[in-house]
Amino acid sequence: MSGPAHWWDQLLHHDRVLTLPVELPWFGEVTGRGVFNLYVTLVVLAVGGLAVAVLRQPELRTRWTTWVLIAPVVGIPIWLGRGSTALLAVVLAVLAVVEFARLVALPKPETWLLLVLAVLYPVAAWQWPDLLFLAPAIALGCALPAILRGDTTLGVERAAFTAFASIWLCWSLAHLVVLWEDAFVVVFAAAAADVAAYVGGKSLRRFRWAARPLSPLSPNKTVGGLVGAVLGAVLILLVLGELGVGMVVAVAVGGVLGDLLESMMKRRAGVKDAGAWLPGFGGLLDRVDSLLVVLPLAAVLG
């Protein structure tokens, strides 16, 4: 009995520290968990690329390409430090706010307020993380533009949309900085769980229980997809050395909930995608929707 238990313990608690075989200019020898994550990323992308080539599924190809984009865009700033991670969060939050404002036809005062918060929240997470606890008070303050204008027609709707976006977009993406050292693991696990949800939904749909939609908002989000997301999250978190009940819930359930949340916003706006500036992908919100729930959940539960 000691053999299997020892093997399992090693798998769960191995330090996952590796060293690059070559020295980098200005950096010298590079050692750490980041190197291990790099190798895991390359292996998973290679395996995923083979699956895409064999299955020839357009949706799977889109999701795999998202991985290819996420790896350097997210990985490099996180590797460079907390400050560059904050800059990444600011860029993502600003782009997300622009798309959201267009999606719900948000007035300019509220849009500018959200753009300011898109900058302040990541910077606060970097320099003064305790200020993030003010998020509920700031959400209430988002009603000020409508109050000052005396808007009795759409004031409540304007205030509600702005308060919601201040949490959903600006505050949530600031958790890239809160998590920092584990941020790439969380982002990568969320992407893996997203693909696993797609595979689970497709492969299990012949079972009646698995084909049942989780919500009328998106018939493609099924119980089978949720099962696939959970299994995918368990597998990738085990490989990355971050397996835990809280992290599985954050990555799998949070990712599916994030997708459904954005689907609700798009259904209200009557659009298929939140944007069109990413050819073949829609907008930024279509790429990071799951992270908007996964990141804060991972910070609390992980």
N, C-alpha and C positions, 0 to 999 in steps of 0.2 A: 504493500500500500504506500510505502514511503516514496517509491519511484515516481508514480503519476502525480502525487501531491507536490513533490519537489519540482517536477516539470511545469505544473500549473503555476506554482508560486514564482518560478523564474519568468514565465511568460507574462504574468501580471506585473511583476515588480522590477523587471530588468530596466536599467537606467536609460536605454536607448541613446547612448552617446557614441558617435562615430567621428572619424576625422577624414577630411577630404584628402585624396591621394596626392594632390598637388597643392603647392602654396600659391596664394593669390597676391597680386601686386597690392601694396599698401596694407594688406591684412596679414600676410604671412600664413602660418599654419592655422587652419580653421577647424575647430573641434566643438562638438556640442550636440544637443538634441536637434538643432536646426539642420545639421548635416543628415542625421537619421531621417528627419521629415522630408528632406530633399530626395533621398533615395526612395523612400516610400512613395512619394508623389510621382517620381519618374516611372517606377514599376507599375503603379496603378494606371497611370496615363497610357503606358504601353499596352497593358492588358486591355484597357478600355478601348484603345484604338483598334486592336485586333477584333474585339467584339463588334465594334461599329462597322468594320470592313466586312465581317462575315454576315451580320444580321441585316445590314443596309436599311436600317430604320431611320427616317429623317429626324424624328423626335429624339432618338437616342444620340444621333450625330450632333444635334444642337446642344444637348446636355453635356456631351463629352467635350465639345468645343468650348463650352462655358468653363469647364475645368481647366482647359489649356490657358484660357484667358485669366482665370482667377489665380492660378499658381504664381506667375511672376508679378502681376499687378498687386496682389495682396502680400505675397511672400517676401518680396524684396523690401518694401517699406517696414514691415514688421521686423525683418532681420536687421535692418539698419538702426532701429531704436524706437523708443517710445515717442519721440518728437516727430519722426517721419510717419509713424503710425497715426498720430493725431492729424497730420496733414492729409493722409489718406482718408481718414474719417470725415474731415471737412469737405474734401472734394466729393466724396460719395453723398454726403448729406445735402450739399448744395444742389447737386444734380437731381437728387431724389425730390427735394422741395420744388424745384422748377417743374418737374413732371407732375407732381401731386397738385400743384397750383393750377396747372393747365387741365388736369383731369376733373377737378371739382369746380373750375371757374372761380377760384379764390380771388377776392379783390386785392389790389396792389398793397394797401397798408398791411394786411395780414401776411401777404407773400413776403414783404420786406422783413416783417417781424420774424418769420420762420427762417429766412436767410441769415439773419443775425444770430438766431439760436443755432443754426447749422454750423456756425463758426465757434460760438461760445461754448457749446456743450463739449465738443472734443478737446478744446483748449483747457476747459475746466477739468476734464478727466485727466489731462496730462499734468497740469500744475496744481490744481486745487480740487481733488476728487471728491472731497466731502460736500462740495457745492451741488453735486448731482442729486443730493437728497432734497433739494429745493424744487425738483421737477413738478410735483403736484401744485405748488404755489404758483410756479411760472405758467403752468397750464391754465390755471384760473385767470392769471393776468392776461392771457391771450384774448380775453373778452373785451379788453380796453378799447381797441380800435372801433368795434361796433358800438360800445357804450358812448364813446366820445362823439361818434357820428349820430347818435340817437336813432340808430336803425331799428325800427320796430317791426319791419317786414321780414328781413333776412338776418337780423342780428344774432339770433340764437343759433341759426345754422352756421353762420360765419365763425362765431366763437367756438362752436363744437368742433368744426373741421380743423380750425387752427390749433386748438388744445390737443386734439387727437394726433395731429401731425407732429406737434412739438415732442410728443412722447414716442410715437411710432417711428418717426424718421430721425430727428435730431438726437434725442436722448438715447435711443436704441443703438445707433451707429457709434455713439461715443463709447460704447462698451467694447469696441475694438481696442481702445486705449486702456480701459479698465482691465481687460483680460491680458493684453499685450503678449506676454511670453507664451500664453496658451491660445492666442487669437488665431494663429494659422491652423492649429489643430482643430479648433472649433469650426472655422470656415471650411476647411477641407472635409471634415466629417459631415458637415451639413450638405456639401455638394455630393459626397458619396451616398448619403442617405436619400437625397433627391433622385439620383439615378436608380438606387435600389427600390425606391417607391415606384418608379416607372416600370422597372422589370417585374416587381411583385404584382403590380396591377395587371400587367399583360399576361404573365404566366399563370396567375391564379384565377383569372376571370371566368374560367369554365365552372368554378364552384359558385353556387348561388350566394353563399354568405360573403364570399370575397368580392363579388361583383356589385355589392350594395354600395351606392354612393354615400360618402360621409355627409354630404350636404347638397341640396339642389343647386347651390351656387356653381358647382363644378362636377358634372357627372363623371369626369375622368379621375377624380380623387375618390378612391374606393377603399373599402376595408382591406382588400388585398394589398393595395398600395401602402397602407399604413403598416401592415405586417411586414412588407418588404423593407420599408423605411426603418423599422425597429431592428430587423435582422441585419441590415446594412450598417446601421449605427453601431450595433454591438460588435460586428466584425472589425470595422475600421478603428473604433475606439480601443479594441483589444490590441490591434496591431500597433497603434500609436501610444499605448500605455496609459490611456486615460479612461479605461472602462469603469463605469460606476452607474448606479441606477439614476442618479440625478442627471448625469451627462447624457444618458440614453434618452431620457424623457425630454431634455432640452433640445437635443439634436433631432430626434425622430418626430416626436409629437409637436414640438415647436416649429419644425420645418413645414409640416403639413398644415398646421394652423396658419402659418405665415402665408402660404400659398392661397389658402381659402380667404384670408383677410384681404389680400390684394384682389382676388377674384370678385369679392363683394364690391370693392371700389370701382373696378372696371365695369361690372354689370350696371352699376348706378349710372356711370358715364356713358354706357352703351358703346364701348370700344373693346377690341380684341386685345390690344397691347397698350401699355401705359405710354409708349413712345415709339418712334420709328428711326431714331438716329443710329442704332446699332443694327446694321444690315443682317437680317436673318434672326435677330434676337428680340426685336422690339425696343423697349427702353430699359433704363437702369433698374427701375422698380421690378421689371419682369425677371431680372437676374438676381436681385438681392432680397426679394420679398420674404423668403424663408429666414434669412439672416436677421431680419428686423424683429423677429420673435426669438430666434435661437440665441442671439448674443446676450440679451439681458437674462434669459432663463439660465444660460450656461454660467453667467456670473453669480447667480443666486444659488443654483442647484449643483453646479459642477464642483 
